[in-house]
Amino acid sequence: MILHIENVIDRGTLSVIRDKLAKAQFTSGLESAGWAAKQVKNNQQIRAPHPLIDLLHKRLEQHELVKVAARPANFVNVMINRYDQGQAYGTHMDDALMGDTRTDLSFTLGITPLSDYEGGELVIEDSSGERSWRLEQGDVLLYPTQFLHRVNPVSKGSRIAMVGWIESVLREPQQREMCLDLYTAMRQEFEQHGKTAQFDLLSKTYNNLLRRWAKR
């Protein structure tokens, strides 16, 4: 399941963050690249700990849909990256383990307005072929870390985003998707009809599946 979540961070907050990032010190993205990724990675980054990362990270992990869709146990290697004109990150696979943390999900949070740059598409290769996204400021793309992916060259302006990885209490993508579907159906039933027998049945199934599958 690849999930595009809109307006996770409000634009006022992002405007302040962009002003501060304009004065921030970025370092080479090669510092966090593995031995193979160094061949195809060309960007700049700010790594945690950093107050701007802390602010965005806190907002992200408090977002209801992120919590329900990802079921995070841990976040790891959260950073802000920047691609200036001509920079890109070629096709690569993210590490399955970062330290002792398993990477089940990857995320990208757009910081730059789409009107401020061209190119820089995030391209993911799944079983249906290639799919690409250009995220508006404040939007998040949440996707399983199992896919090959790349960032196309930026042809104009600069593309800034926050990226990171999540270890989920639900290890399998199918488990996360089924629980999200059940949660969505449960909320819709409650909002439309209240606490009905149908709601109770959905709630029972949802919570018992979480209890069966969740690993802490």
C-alpha positions in Angstrom: 0.0 0.0 0.0 1.3 3.4 -1.1 -0.5 6.2 0.7 -0.5 9.9 -0.2 -1.7 11.9 2.8 -2.4 15.6 2.2 -1.9 18.6 4.5 -0.1 16.8 7.3 1.8 20.0 8.1 0.1 23.4 7.7 1.6 25.9 5.3 2.2 28.6 7.9 4.5 26.3 9.8 6.3 25.3 6.6 6.8 28.9 5.6 8.6 29.5 8.9 10.6 26.3 8.5 11.7 27.3 5.0 12.9 30.7 6.2 15.1 28.9 8.8 16.3 26.3 6.4 17.5 29.1 4.1 20.1 29.9 6.8 20.8 26.3 7.8 24.0 24.4 7.1 23.5 21.4 4.9 26.1 18.7 4.4 26.7 16.2 1.6 24.1 13.4 1.3 27.0 11.0 0.8 27.5 11.0 4.6 24.4 8.8 5.0 24.7 6.7 1.9 25.7 3.0 1.8 28.6 1.8 -0.3 26.4 1.2 -3.4 24.2 4.2 -3.0 27.2 6.5 -3.0 27.4 5.8 -6.7 24.0 7.3 -7.5 23.3 9.8 -4.6 23.8 13.5 -5.2 22.0 15.7 -2.7 22.5 17.6 0.6 21.1 16.9 4.0 20.5 17.9 7.6 20.5 15.0 10.0 18.9 14.6 13.5 19.2 15.9 16.1 18.0 19.2 14.9 15.1 21.4 16.2 13.4 21.7 12.8 13.5 18.0 12.3 12.1 17.5 15.8 9.2 19.9 15.1 8.2 18.2 11.8 8.8 14.7 13.3 6.5 15.4 16.2 3.7 16.7 13.9 4.1 13.7 11.7 3.9 11.1 14.4 0.8 12.8 15.9 -1.2 12.7 12.7 -4.1 10.3 13.0 -3.9 8.7 9.6 -0.1 8.3 9.8 -0.5 6.5 13.2 -3.3 4.2 11.9 -1.7 3.4 8.5 1.9 2.9 9.7 1.4 1.7 13.3 4.9 3.0 14.2 7.0 1.3 16.8 10.1 3.3 16.0 11.2 6.1 13.6 14.8 6.0 12.4 17.3 8.2 10.4 14.8 11.1 10.0 16.5 13.9 8.0 15.8 16.9 5.8 17.3 16.7 2.3 17.7 19.2 -0.5 18.1 18.7 -4.2 19.4 21.7 -6.1 19.2 22.1 -9.9 20.8 19.0 -11.6 20.9 16.9 -8.4 19.2 13.5 -8.2 19.3 10.2 -6.4 19.4 7.2 -8.8 17.7 3.9 -8.4 18.5 2.3 -5.1 17.2 0.0 -2.3 17.0 1.3 1.3 18.7 -0.9 4.0 16.5 -3.4 5.7 18.1 -2.7 9.0 19.3 0.7 10.2 21.2 0.0 13.4 18.9 -2.4 15.2 15.7 -1.0 13.7 13.9 -2.9 10.9 12.7 -0.5 8.1 9.1 -1.5 7.2 8.0 1.9 5.8 9.6 4.9 4.2 8.1 8.4 4.1 8.7 11.6 2.3 7.2 14.9 3.6 7.2 17.8 1.1 8.5 21.1 2.4 9.0 23.1 -0.9 5.9 24.4 -2.8 5.5 22.7 -6.2 5.6 26.1 -7.9 9.2 26.7 -6.6 10.9 23.8 -8.5 10.6 21.5 -11.5 11.5 17.9 -11.8 12.5 16.0 -8.7 9.8 13.3 -9.0 9.9 10.5 -6.5 9.6 7.3 -8.6 8.7 4.0 -7.1 9.0 0.7 -8.9 6.3 -1.8 -7.9 4.7 -4.8 -9.5 2.6 -2.6 -11.8 5.6 -0.7 -13.1 6.9 2.8 -12.3 4.8 5.4 -10.4 5.9 8.9 -9.7 4.9 11.7 -7.3 5.6 15.4 -6.8 4.4 16.2 -3.3 2.9 19.6 -2.5 4.2 21.2 0.7 2.8 19.5 3.8 1.9 16.3 2.0 3.4 12.9 2.9 4.0 9.8 0.9 4.1 6.7 3.0 5.2 3.5 1.2 6.7 0.0 2.0 10.5 0.1 2.0 10.6 -3.0 -0.1 10.5 -1.1 -3.4 13.3 0.2 -5.6 13.0 3.9 -6.0 14.7 7.1 -7.1 14.5 10.9 -7.2 14.7 12.3 -10.7 16.9 15.3 -11.4 15.7 18.7 -10.4 15.6 20.8 -13.5 14.8 24.2 -11.8 14.9 25.5 -8.3 15.4 23.4 -5.2 13.4 20.5 -3.8 13.4 20.2 0.0 11.8 17.4 1.9 11.9 15.4 5.2 12.5 11.7 4.8 12.8 8.8 7.2 11.9 5.2 8.0 9.5 3.5 10.3 9.5 0.1 12.0 5.9 -0.9 12.4 4.2 -3.1 15.0 2.5 -4.7 11.9 5.4 -6.1 9.9 3.5 -7.2 6.8 2.1 -4.7 4.3 -1.1 -6.8 3.9 -1.7 -6.6 7.7 -1.3 -2.8 7.7 -3.7 -2.4 4.7 -6.3 -4.7 6.2 -6.3 -2.9 9.5 -6.5 0.5 7.9 -9.5 -0.7 5.8 -11.2 -2.0 8.9 -10.5 1.2 10.8 -11.8 3.3 8.0 -15.0 1.2 7.8 -15.4 1.4 11.6 -15.1 5.2 11.7 -17.5 5.6 8.8 -20.1 3.4 10.4 -19.8 5.4 13.7 -20.0 8.8 12.0 -23.0 7.9 9.8 -25.0 5.7 12.2 -23.5 5.9 15.7 -22.5 2.9 17.9 -24.5 0.2 16.1 -24.2 -3.5 16.2 -22.3 -3.3 12.9 -19.8 -0.9 14.5 -19.3 -3.2 17.4 -18.6 -6.1 15.1 -16.1 -4.1 13.1 -14.4 -2.9 16.3 -14.2 -6.5 17.6 -12.6 -7.7 14.4 -10.2 -4.8 14.1 -8.9 -4.9 17.6 -8.6 -8.7 17.7 -6.6 -8.6 14.5 -4.3 -6.0 16.0 -3.9 -8.1 19.1 -3.1 -11.1 17.0 -0.6 -9.5 14.6 1.1 -6.7 16.6 4.7 -7.3 17.7 6.3 -5.0 20.3 
